Amino acid sequence: MKCLLDTNILVSASLFPNSVPAQAYFKAVTSPNIGMVCDADVW
């Protein structure tokens, strides 16, 4: 599965570590998932 976490999610996760965006971020980058960074042109 591919999911896109934009800058708003990353900022919210860093400012509010117990928030829903933080939960989404941690779920996306922990095993068995792999975090990636891609160019904006890919989407």
C-alpha positions in Angstrom: 0.0 0.0 0.0 1.2 3.5 -0.8 0.3 6.5 1.3 1.3 10.1 1.1 2.2 12.0 4.2 2.5 15.7 3.4 4.3 18.4 5.3 1.2 19.2 7.4 1.2 15.7 8.8 4.9 15.8 9.6 4.6 19.2 11.3 1.6 18.2 13.3 3.2 14.9 14.3 6.3 16.8 15.6 4.3 19.4 17.5 1.7 17.1 19.0 3.3 13.6 19.6 0.0 12.1 20.8 -2.2 13.3 17.9 -3.8 11.4 15.1 -1.3 12.7 12.6 1.5 11.4 14.8 -0.1 8.0 15.0 -0.4 7.9 11.2 3.2 8.9 10.8 4.6 6.3 13.3 2.4 3.6 11.7 3.7 4.5 8.2 7.4 4.4 9.2 7.5 1.4 11.5 7.9 -2.3 10.5 6.6 -3.9 8.3 6.1 -0.5 6.5 9.1 1.4 5.1 9.3 5.2 5.1 10.3 6.8 1.8 10.9 10.3 0.4 9.9 10.9 -3.2 9.7 13.8 -5.6 6.5 15.6 -6.0 6.4 14.8 -9.7 5.8 11.1 -8.9 2.2 11.7 -7.9 
